[in-house]
C-alpha cells in the first residue's frame, strides 16, 4: 500500500466532527500523543516490569499512531508521501553519510 492510498482510506474513518482542517490537526496531535503514550507503556512494562514485549499490541498501537499522523497531515493540506519525502531530504542533509554522533551534536534543537 502506498502512503497516499493509506491516508485516503484512513481519513474515511474520521468522525464528522473532526473533518475540518483545524479539527483534523487537533484530533491528530492529541490522538498521536495518546497512542505514543500507549506505545511507551508497553515498552516500559517490558523493560522495567519484567513483562514479555507484546509485539502485537505494540504493532496495534503503532498503527493507531499512523492513523493520527495521517489526520494531522490531511489537516495541513499535505500528504504522508510529501511528509516522508521531506523527512528523508532533511535527514540526508543532516546525515549525508548516515548517522554520526558528530553530526547529531551539530543539530541540537
WOLIN-V94840 format. One record per residue. N is the residue number from 1. RES is the residue in three letters. PSI is psi as a letter, one per 20 degrees, with the letter a starting at -180 (none if undefined). OMEGA is omega in degrees with one decimal (* if undefined). Layout:
n={N;N}
res={RES;RES}
psi={PSI;PSI}
omega={OMEGA;OMEGA}
//
This chain:
n={1;2;3;4;5;6;7;8;9;10;11;12;13;14;15;16;17;18;19;20;21;22;23;24;25;26;27;28;29;30;31;32;33;34;35;36;37;38;39;40;41;42;43;44;45;46;47;48;49;50;51;52;53;54;55;56;57;58;59;60;61;62;63;64;65;66;67;68;69;70;71;72;73;74;75;76;77;78;79;80;81;82;83;84;85;86;87;88;89;90;91;92;93;94;95;96;97;98;99;100;101;102;103;104;105;106;107;108;109}
res={UNK;UNK;UNK;UNK;UNK;UNK;UNK;UNK;UNK;UNK;UNK;UNK;UNK;UNK;UNK;UNK;UNK;UNK;UNK;UNK;UNK;UNK;UNK;UNK;UNK;UNK;UNK;UNK;UNK;UNK;UNK;UNK;UNK;UNK;UNK;UNK;UNK;UNK;UNK;UNK;UNK;UNK;UNK;UNK;UNK;UNK;UNK;UNK;UNK;UNK;UNK;UNK;UNK;UNK;UNK;UNK;UNK;UNK;UNK;UNK;UNK;UNK;UNK;UNK;UNK;UNK;UNK;UNK;UNK;UNK;UNK;UNK;UNK;UNK;UNK;UNK;UNK;UNK;UNK;UNK;UNK;UNK;UNK;UNK;UNK;UNK;UNK;UNK;UNK;UNK;UNK;UNK;UNK;UNK;UNK;UNK;UNK;UNK;UNK;UNK;UNK;UNK;UNK;UNK;UNK;UNK;UNK;UNK;UNK}
psi={p;q;g;h;g;g;g;g;h;g;h;h;j;q;q;h;h;j;i;q;g;g;h;g;g;g;h;g;g;g;g;g;g;g;h;h;h;h;g;h;g;g;h;g;h;g;h;i;i;j;q;q;o;n;h;g;h;h;g;g;h;h;h;h;g;g;g;h;g;h;g;g;h;g;h;i;k;a;q;h;g;h;g;g;g;g;g;g;g;g;h;h;g;g;m;h;k;r;p;q;h;g;h;g;h;i;l;p;none}
omega={177.5;179.6;-174.4;174.8;177.3;-178.0;179.8;-179.1;-179.6;-176.1;175.1;-176.2;176.5;178.0;178.9;-177.9;-176.1;-172.4;172.9;-178.5;-179.3;-178.2;174.1;178.8;-178.4;179.5;-179.8;-179.3;179.4;-179.9;179.0;177.9;179.2;-178.4;176.1;175.4;177.2;176.7;-177.4;177.4;178.2;-179.2;178.6;180.0;177.0;-173.5;-170.3;-178.0;176.8;178.2;168.6;175.9;-179.6;-174.7;-179.9;178.4;177.8;176.4;178.8;-178.8;177.5;178.1;174.8;175.9;-180.0;178.5;-178.4;174.9;176.3;178.0;179.6;-175.8;173.8;178.0;177.8;179.9;178.6;-177.3;174.6;178.7;178.7;178.7;178.9;178.7;178.7;-178.4;179.7;177.2;179.1;-179.3;178.9;176.8;-177.2;-176.2;-174.4;180.0;-174.4;-176.0;169.9;178.1;-178.5;178.8;178.1;-179.4;178.9;-172.1;176.6;-177.3;*}
//
